[in-house]
């Protein structure tokens, strides 16, 4: 398999780095967290046997630069970036889209704002906590993370954030998860760390305060697959997808691993994703 074709795309206020592999109908993969396009290195080549697979670094991450490094970040603008990539690579056909974590939030907005461009969306653990009955508690968590970041710095803020995401309120499992990463993923850790201040300072507040248009999602539920990690039941990122699936009357799918199953179980995760795009219902 030859390496990906790499390109850049000018969008409003940023220049996006993107990568394209394979041939066939377009499959756009929208990363979450701090991983960028590299988050999909473990699955992109396999998927490229069936699809033209497009991955990219979200604005402000890794190779995608902001015109104004201090610019506030919004879900709508990140969704518009995804739209621009779709328009570039599949101008006349709707695409399959996968989004993970914060990338799944952008993907949900893309679906509700431009449904004609999305054939099927698999959204894996979008932390749209505003849909939950205890949303106020999670707003307080985001405020604590932001305050800690400004007062004490990155790592104390990450500790507050990690503890808030766990079902038992403990961050101890973070170290265990890190030791389970395959070598290729571990090698990306340095790049991920470089993206963390931006993620904690701008992405977390902007994305976790986002409330999706549930009425629009109801109307589009036939092309939306909500998915969670089979090992993340009870954790905060799991709950919004489970809540939405129940509300929409759709089946919640379970993918291998936890919130980062894409990284810890790439082969199994890729196969589960392929199955959803092939069949579904």
Secondary structure, DSSP 8 states (H G I E B T S, - for coil): ----EEEEEEETTEEEEEEEES-SSEEEEE--TT-GGGGGTTTHHHHTTTSEEEEE--TTSTT-EESSTT----HHHHHHHHHHHHHHH-TTS-EEEEEETHHHHHHHHHHHH-GGGEEEEEEE----GGGSTTHHHHHHHHHHHHHHHHHH-HHHHHHHHHHHHSTTS--THHHHHHHTS-HHHHHTHHHHHHHHHHIIIIIHHHHHT----HHHHHHTGGGEEEEEETT-TTSHHHHHHHHHHHHHT---EEESSSTTHHHHSHHHHHHHHHHHHHT--
